[in-house]
Amino acid sequence: MGAAGTPIRLVQESGRRIELMATDIQITTTRKVGQMAVGNTGSKRFGMDRNKNNCAIVVSGIITDDKEVTPTVGPKASIDFTDPTGYFDAGYELFNSVSVTDSFTSAGISEKWDDAYISLQDANDVFYYIRLDDGSHTGSSSASSYALETVGGTQDVIVIKMRTITGYGLGDTAGAVEDPTWKTNFVATLAAVINDGSLTLSNGFTSNTTMGANWTATTIKAMNNSSKYWALEITADSTDEIRVHSPDMMNNSSKPDINGLTNTKPSQKYRPTTKNFNNKNVNVMSGTRSAGDKVQDLVGILNNSDNMGMMGQLRRLGSSIKFVMEWLFSEDHHAADTNVGVARDYIMAIEIPFKSFVNATSGQESDVRVFHMPTGNTISPQEKGAGAAKRPGDSAGDTGTNWFGGKKGDVDQNIGIDGAVQSFDVNYAGGETVYSFTLTFLPIDWLF
């Protein structure tokens, strides 16, 4: 916040934020209070207030050309090797330290994973494949633990040679305590494969490329063992949205679609949990953009975006039925995917920051908080006030996972005010490079 204005953020259903510079903010609350004068009382008035209120937020501001490049961030996904995919496999902790009497040792896991595939699919529907190998392997190698090979004579994949990873077999003897070295190094090897820029992929690709030219992987602490880096975060180098199930781990659909190509599909307790690429990280106004670029983005979104509340889910169901019917009755079993709301770009909240003395910590004169508007019959005075306001970037508190991947606290919720944009007016003087706008936002708790 400064003399030039206050940056507000519009929150899309996917969790992405669109930042605008506001020069004037008006919040109007209208209480539904009736009034009636009573006769023969000297105009004494009778009224009723049932705590029914409407609110409108009107924001005015300017949109200008970018002077600096906004950092571009692609969608992120994750793979957690301490958490198996099976709903009824909660007792199994795939990569946690276990007794060697079971089959979760380095040798046991390597055997179960032999000839299983991992695939990454980008926004252009290009597939990148990794094959896990417990025995013989072929191809040239850029590192002792992985190599390039061509399967079916038509598709380049990178094969990870699991037995060559440091730590294989350590502590696997009966009665020993299993050594975690191999598991740590396996995750690091998988990250190295995804980051590799030396193995050229050509067969099965329209032009030569590498894994590292399209993806960036980082080892992170695992959900079920915060002391071990047994999870992987994968970021697409492109900022285009990825709207498919990816990464695809050790399924029949993970391998290249080549007739006769075999693969292994381990049971669910041996397959790690994945979170699909979460497009909340994509800034729709990233890169260097003119004021006109930004206005077009906003007008396009507001002119055509699906609210995925109850009515949106009904539309999605109808669309899915239509898709299945077209697929069943078409000669070649093809149909256009018309999934309603797939863009998840509906603007469903607004975040407006303010300066707070109440929330300043020791040594601070003030802190930044975001306006909130709690509703309900059991809201205490403390929950309504400035002391309950959250910082920009705070989580709403719900950290469960959702269908599209990511955390609900970051994706499905926000720390601002829920609702919908009612109007967006843009004014432009021909020949100028600055646009002025007025946006009207209506706070709504239940949007159908």
VMD Tcl script that draws the C-alpha trace (Angstrom):
set ca {
  {0.00 0.00 0.00}
  {1.34 3.41 -0.92}
  {0.64 6.81 -2.37}
  {0.00 5.37 -5.84}
  {-2.84 3.20 -4.60}
  {-3.68 -0.04 -2.84}
  {-3.09 -3.40 -4.54}
  {-6.18 -5.61 -4.33}
  {-6.44 -9.19 -5.51}
  {-9.29 -11.00 -7.24}
  {-9.33 -14.70 -6.34}
  {-10.28 -17.21 -9.02}
  {-11.80 -20.62 -8.31}
  {-8.47 -22.29 -9.07}
  {-6.81 -20.19 -6.38}
  {-4.97 -17.89 -8.80}
  {-4.83 -14.22 -7.85}
  {-5.27 -11.27 -10.22}
  {-3.76 -8.10 -8.80}
  {-5.20 -4.66 -9.57}
  {-4.17 -1.21 -8.36}
  {-7.06 0.53 -6.60}
  {-7.16 4.30 -6.11}
  {-10.57 4.36 -4.42}
  {-12.40 1.66 -2.42}
  {-15.97 2.01 -1.18}
  {-17.61 -0.60 1.04}
  {-21.35 -0.01 1.50}
  {-23.47 -2.05 3.92}
  {-27.25 -1.61 3.76}
  {-29.34 -3.00 6.61}
  {-32.91 -4.04 5.82}
  {-34.51 -1.84 8.48}
  {-38.19 -0.97 8.04}
  {-39.73 2.25 9.32}
  {-43.36 3.21 9.91}
  {-44.81 6.20 11.74}
  {-47.57 5.41 14.24}
  {-50.65 7.63 14.16}
  {-51.74 9.78 17.10}
  {-48.31 9.42 18.78}
  {-46.66 12.60 17.56}
  {-44.94 10.71 14.74}
  {-43.24 8.12 16.91}
  {-41.84 5.48 14.62}
  {-42.07 1.72 14.66}
  {-39.30 -0.35 13.05}
  {-38.03 -3.91 12.64}
  {-34.45 -5.07 12.18}
  {-33.97 -8.81 11.56}
  {-30.23 -8.49 10.85}
  {-30.73 -8.82 7.08}
  {-28.00 -6.87 5.35}
  {-26.71 -6.36 1.85}
  {-23.22 -5.17 0.99}
  {-21.48 -3.90 -2.12}
  {-17.80 -3.17 -2.65}
  {-16.96 -0.66 -5.38}
  {-13.31 -0.41 -6.39}
  {-11.94 2.21 -8.77}
  {-8.41 2.23 -10.08}
  {-6.05 2.33 -13.01}
  {-4.43 -0.31 -15.20}
  {-1.02 0.55 -16.64}
  {1.69 -1.07 -18.74}
  {4.17 -3.25 -16.87}
  {7.51 -1.60 -16.21}
  {9.05 -4.78 -14.86}
  {8.59 -8.43 -15.73}
  {6.24 -10.22 -13.34}
  {7.86 -13.54 -12.37}
  {6.33 -16.46 -14.23}
  {5.49 -19.57 -12.23}
  {4.19 -22.74 -13.80}
  {1.74 -25.20 -12.23}
  {3.10 -27.47 -9.50}
  {2.53 -31.13 -8.69}
  {3.90 -33.43 -6.01}
  {4.71 -37.09 -5.33}
  {4.87 -38.31 -1.73}
  {6.62 -41.63 -1.20}
  {5.53 -41.94 2.44}
  {1.84 -42.00 1.59}
  {0.39 -44.92 -0.42}
  {-2.57 -44.35 -2.74}
  {-4.87 -47.01 -1.31}
  {-7.66 -45.71 0.91}
  {-7.45 -48.88 3.02}
  {-3.65 -48.94 3.18}
  {-3.31 -46.36 5.94}
  {-1.30 -48.82 7.99}
  {1.36 -48.95 5.30}
  {3.92 -46.19 5.15}
  {5.67 -46.84 1.88}
  {8.99 -45.11 2.55}
  {9.04 -44.96 6.34}
  {11.59 -46.93 8.31}
  {10.20 -50.43 8.78}
  {11.29 -53.87 9.80}
  {12.94 -55.92 7.07}
  {10.46 -58.73 7.74}
  {8.09 -57.01 5.31}
  {8.67 -56.08 1.68}
  {9.23 -52.33 2.04}
  {13.02 -52.57 1.92}
  {15.06 -51.27 -1.00}
  {15.16 -54.73 -2.59}
  {11.47 -55.36 -1.93}
  {10.34 -52.03 -3.38}
  {12.67 -52.32 -6.37}
  {11.26 -55.75 -7.18}
  {7.66 -54.53 -6.93}
  {8.41 -51.50 -9.13}
  {10.30 -53.37 -11.85}
  {9.05 -52.25 -15.29}
  {6.60 -49.70 -13.85}
  {6.26 -46.32 -15.57}
  {5.91 -42.73 -14.43}
  {4.57 -40.17 -16.90}
  {4.32 -36.39 -16.95}
  {1.89 -34.73 -19.34}
  {2.29 -31.06 -20.20}
  {-0.28 -28.45 -21.26}
  {0.20 -29.41 -24.93}
  {-0.57 -33.10 -24.22}
  {3.06 -34.14 -24.72}
  {4.05 -37.13 -22.57}
  {7.42 -37.63 -20.88}
  {8.08 -41.16 -19.63}
  {10.29 -42.67 -16.92}
  {10.65 -46.45 -16.58}
  {11.79 -48.14 -13.37}
  {14.13 -51.11 -13.81}
  {15.16 -53.73 -11.24}
  {17.38 -55.82 -13.48}
  {18.89 -55.56 -16.94}
  {18.88 -52.24 -18.75}
  {20.04 -50.90 -22.06}
  {20.92 -47.56 -23.57}
  {23.48 -44.80 -23.16}
  {23.83 -43.21 -19.73}
  {24.53 -39.69 -18.49}
  {24.75 -40.99 -14.93}
  {25.31 -44.38 -13.38}
  {21.76 -44.61 -12.06}
  {19.73 -43.70 -15.16}
  {19.89 -43.98 -18.93}
  {18.07 -43.19 -22.17}
  {16.33 -45.97 -24.07}
  {13.80 -46.32 -26.88}
  {10.86 -48.63 -26.19}
  {8.83 -50.26 -28.94}
  {11.23 -48.67 -31.41}
  {9.16 -45.46 -31.35}
  {9.29 -43.76 -27.94}
  {12.24 -42.41 -25.97}
  {12.04 -42.91 -22.21}
  {14.50 -42.50 -19.37}
  {15.08 -45.65 -17.34}
  {16.10 -45.53 -13.68}
  {18.37 -48.44 -12.76}
  {17.20 -48.95 -9.20}
  {19.86 -51.47 -8.14}
  {22.64 -49.03 -8.98}
  {21.34 -46.33 -6.62}
  {23.57 -45.93 -3.59}
  {22.21 -47.72 -0.53}
  {20.57 -50.61 -2.35}
  {20.50 -53.68 -0.09}
  {21.77 -51.93 3.04}
  {20.12 -53.35 6.15}
  {18.02 -55.76 4.10}
  {19.21 -58.83 5.99}
  {16.90 -60.58 8.43}
  {16.72 -58.95 11.86}
  {18.42 -55.75 10.76}
  {16.97 -52.24 10.91}
  {16.39 -51.05 7.38}
  {18.77 -48.36 6.15}
  {16.98 -45.30 4.62}
  {19.88 -44.35 2.34}
  {18.46 -45.95 -0.82}
  {15.04 -44.36 -0.39}
  {16.54 -40.90 0.02}
  {18.78 -41.42 -3.00}
  {15.94 -42.83 -5.11}
  {13.89 -39.64 -4.68}
  {17.00 -37.57 -5.43}
  {17.62 -39.68 -8.55}
  {14.05 -39.17 -9.75}
  {14.53 -35.42 -9.29}
  {17.79 -35.59 -11.24}
  {16.06 -37.44 -14.11}
  {13.32 -34.81 -14.33}
  {15.92 -32.02 -14.22}
  {18.24 -33.72 -16.73}
  {19.24 -31.55 -19.66}
  {21.78 -33.86 -21.29}
  {19.70 -36.83 -22.51}
  {18.05 -35.78 -25.76}
  {14.50 -37.04 -26.31}
  {13.71 -37.35 -30.03}
  {11.71 -40.51 -30.78}
  {8.04 -39.79 -30.07}
  {8.56 -36.01 -29.96}
  {7.91 -33.45 -32.70}
  {11.30 -31.85 -32.00}
  {14.32 -32.72 -29.90}
  {13.96 -31.83 -26.25}
  {15.00 -32.87 -22.74}
  {13.18 -33.45 -19.49}
  {14.99 -30.52 -17.89}
  {13.85 -28.15 -20.62}
  {10.24 -28.66 -19.58}
  {10.20 -29.51 -15.87}
  {11.94 -28.63 -12.62}
  {11.90 -31.05 -9.67}
  {12.91 -30.46 -6.05}
  {13.02 -32.91 -3.16}
  {10.87 -31.78 -0.22}
  {10.04 -33.12 3.23}
  {7.47 -35.89 3.21}
  {4.01 -35.72 4.77}
  {4.39 -38.79 7.01}
  {8.04 -38.25 7.86}
  {9.00 -34.60 8.15}
  {12.64 -35.47 8.83}
  {13.16 -37.12 5.43}
  {13.18 -35.62 1.94}
  {11.03 -38.43 0.57}
  {8.65 -36.30 -1.48}
  {9.07 -34.48 -4.76}
  {7.68 -31.17 -6.00}
  {7.52 -30.80 -9.78}
  {7.03 -27.44 -11.50}
  {6.22 -27.09 -15.18}
  {8.50 -24.58 -16.88}
  {5.58 -23.38 -19.01}
  {2.92 -21.22 -17.35}
  {0.16 -22.82 -19.43}
  {-2.43 -24.63 -17.34}
  {-2.25 -28.42 -17.08}
  {-5.79 -29.78 -16.71}
  {-5.18 -33.52 -16.81}
  {-4.28 -36.29 -14.37}
  {-0.53 -35.81 -14.11}
  {1.85 -37.07 -12.77}
  {0.60 -40.57 -13.54}
  {2.36 -43.03 -11.23}
  {2.83 -46.70 -12.02}
  {-0.57 -47.25 -13.63}
  {-1.36 -49.00 -16.91}
  {-2.01 -45.52 -18.32}
  {1.50 -44.40 -17.29}
  {3.28 -46.26 -20.08}
  {3.55 -45.24 -23.75}
  {0.56 -46.27 -25.86}
  {2.39 -48.88 -27.93}
  {0.83 -52.20 -28.93}
  {2.45 -55.11 -27.14}
  {4.39 -52.96 -24.66}
  {4.23 -54.55 -21.21}
  {4.44 -52.85 -17.85}
  {3.98 -53.48 -14.14}
  {1.18 -51.98 -12.05}
  {2.07 -52.44 -8.36}
  {-0.72 -52.73 -5.79}
  {-1.91 -49.49 -4.24}
  {0.14 -49.91 -1.08}
  {3.29 -49.73 -3.24}
  {2.21 -46.70 -5.28}
  {2.94 -43.24 -3.85}
  {0.33 -40.51 -3.58}
  {0.39 -37.81 -6.23}
  {-1.21 -34.38 -6.37}
  {-2.11 -33.23 -9.87}
  {-0.61 -30.06 -11.29}
  {-2.21 -27.24 -9.38}
  {-2.79 -24.20 -11.58}
  {-3.18 -21.82 -8.62}
  {0.53 -21.05 -9.03}
  {-0.03 -19.71 -12.54}
  {-0.23 -15.92 -12.61}
  {-2.61 -15.07 -15.47}
  {-0.89 -11.70 -15.77}
  {2.68 -12.98 -15.67}
  {5.43 -11.79 -17.97}
  {5.54 -8.27 -19.39}
  {2.01 -7.10 -20.22}
  {0.53 -3.89 -21.53}
  {-2.50 -2.29 -19.94}
  {-4.53 -3.49 -22.92}
  {-3.33 -7.07 -22.37}
  {-4.55 -6.94 -18.78}
  {-7.91 -5.43 -19.70}
  {-8.47 -8.11 -22.36}
  {-7.67 -10.85 -19.84}
  {-10.16 -9.47 -17.34}
  {-12.90 -8.78 -19.87}
  {-12.47 -12.28 -21.30}
  {-12.74 -13.91 -17.87}
  {-15.69 -11.84 -16.68}
  {-17.55 -12.19 -19.97}
  {-17.33 -16.00 -19.93}
  {-16.56 -17.96 -16.77}
  {-18.56 -20.72 -15.10}
  {-19.55 -20.46 -11.46}
  {-18.97 -23.98 -10.20}
  {-21.45 -23.80 -7.32}
  {-24.50 -26.07 -7.24}
  {-25.77 -25.03 -10.67}
  {-22.28 -25.37 -12.09}
  {-21.99 -28.91 -10.78}
  {-25.34 -29.77 -12.40}
  {-24.06 -28.35 -15.69}
  {-20.88 -30.39 -15.29}
  {-22.93 -33.56 -14.74}
  {-24.99 -32.87 -17.85}
  {-21.83 -32.20 -19.84}
  {-20.29 -35.46 -18.64}
  {-23.38 -37.44 -19.67}
  {-23.30 -35.77 -23.09}
  {-19.62 -36.64 -23.47}
  {-20.23 -40.32 -22.62}
  {-23.17 -40.53 -25.02}
  {-21.17 -38.99 -27.87}
  {-18.29 -41.37 -27.18}
  {-20.54 -44.45 -27.09}
  {-22.39 -43.71 -30.29}
  {-19.56 -42.28 -32.40}
  {-18.01 -44.64 -34.94}
  {-14.44 -44.08 -33.79}
  {-15.27 -43.61 -30.09}
  {-14.14 -40.00 -30.05}
  {-15.94 -37.03 -28.54}
  {-15.11 -33.42 -27.76}
  {-14.38 -32.84 -24.09}
  {-16.84 -30.10 -23.14}
  {-16.30 -30.33 -19.39}
  {-18.02 -27.32 -17.86}
  {-15.84 -25.23 -15.59}
  {-12.59 -26.87 -16.66}
  {-10.86 -23.47 -16.71}
  {-11.74 -22.86 -13.05}
  {-11.30 -19.13 -13.70}
  {-14.48 -17.82 -12.06}
  {-13.71 -14.88 -9.75}
  {-15.16 -15.92 -6.40}
  {-13.48 -13.67 -3.81}
  {-11.68 -10.38 -3.28}
  {-8.73 -9.60 -1.01}
  {-8.36 -5.96 0.10}
  {-5.44 -5.14 2.43}
  {-5.46 -2.56 5.21}
  {-2.97 -1.18 7.74}
  {-3.53 -2.54 11.23}
  {-2.22 -1.26 14.56}
  {-4.13 -3.96 16.45}
  {-2.16 -6.79 14.85}
  {1.27 -5.16 15.04}
  {3.78 -7.29 16.90}
  {6.46 -6.08 19.26}
  {8.76 -3.68 17.43}
  {6.23 -3.02 14.66}
  {4.31 0.21 14.24}
  {1.69 -1.54 12.11}
  {1.04 -4.70 10.12}
  {-0.93 -5.57 6.98}
  {-4.20 -7.48 7.19}
  {-6.99 -8.32 4.72}
  {-10.62 -7.21 5.15}
  {-12.97 -10.05 6.03}
  {-16.74 -10.25 6.45}
  {-17.85 -13.16 8.68}
  {-21.55 -14.02 8.70}
  {-23.64 -16.40 10.78}
  {-25.61 -16.51 14.03}
  {-22.74 -17.54 16.30}
  {-20.02 -15.07 15.32}
  {-18.43 -13.44 18.37}
  {-17.37 -9.76 18.45}
  {-13.72 -10.89 18.38}
  {-14.28 -12.93 15.23}
  {-15.81 -9.94 13.42}
  {-13.08 -7.45 14.22}
  {-9.64 -6.44 13.09}
  {-7.94 -8.85 15.47}
  {-9.28 -11.82 13.49}
  {-8.15 -10.51 10.11}
  {-5.44 -12.52 8.39}
  {-2.26 -11.51 6.62}
  {-1.98 -11.67 2.82}
  {-0.86 -15.18 1.96}
  {-2.23 -16.80 5.13}
  {-4.16 -20.05 4.83}
  {-7.86 -20.19 5.62}
  {-7.09 -23.14 7.87}
  {-8.59 -26.07 5.93}
  {-5.59 -28.15 4.87}
  {-7.37 -31.17 3.40}
  {-6.71 -32.25 -0.15}
  {-9.15 -31.88 -3.02}
  {-9.87 -33.49 -6.37}
  {-7.75 -31.06 -8.36}
  {-4.71 -31.42 -6.13}
  {-3.21 -28.95 -3.70}
  {-4.43 -27.83 -0.32}
  {-7.97 -26.63 0.23}
  {-6.73 -23.82 2.43}
  {-4.99 -22.34 -0.59}
  {-7.31 -23.39 -3.40}
  {-10.93 -23.66 -2.31}
  {-10.82 -20.98 0.35}
  {-9.35 -17.51 0.72}
  {-8.71 -15.07 3.51}
  {-10.74 -12.25 1.95}
  {-14.42 -11.87 1.15}
  {-16.37 -14.49 -0.83}
  {-18.77 -13.34 -3.54}
  {-18.98 -12.42 -7.20}
  {-18.20 -9.54 -9.55}
  {-21.42 -7.80 -10.55}
  {-19.92 -5.31 -13.01}
  {-16.60 -4.21 -14.47}
  {-16.47 -0.87 -16.29}
  {-13.38 0.18 -18.21}
  {-12.71 3.66 -19.54}
  {-10.04 4.42 -22.12}
  {-9.04 7.65 -23.77}
  {-7.86 6.96 -27.32}
  {-4.11 7.22 -27.72}
  {-3.36 6.86 -24.01}
  {-1.69 3.88 -22.34}
  {-3.66 3.98 -19.10}
  {-7.10 2.47 -18.52}
  {-9.34 3.41 -15.61}
  {-11.80 0.91 -14.18}
  {-14.65 0.59 -11.72}
  {-15.43 -2.84 -10.34}
  {-18.49 -3.76 -8.26}
  {-18.15 -6.84 -6.06}
  {-21.05 -8.35 -4.10}
  {-20.18 -10.39 -0.97}
  {-22.06 -13.72 -1.14}
  {-21.71 -16.75 1.13}
  {-23.74 -19.29 -0.87}
  {-23.44 -18.78 -4.61}
  {-25.56 -21.12 -6.74}
}
mol new
graphics top color blue
foreach p $ca { graphics top sphere $p radius 0.5 }
foreach p [lrange $ca 0 end-1] q [lrange $ca 1 end] { graphics top cylinder $p $q radius 0.2 }
display resetview
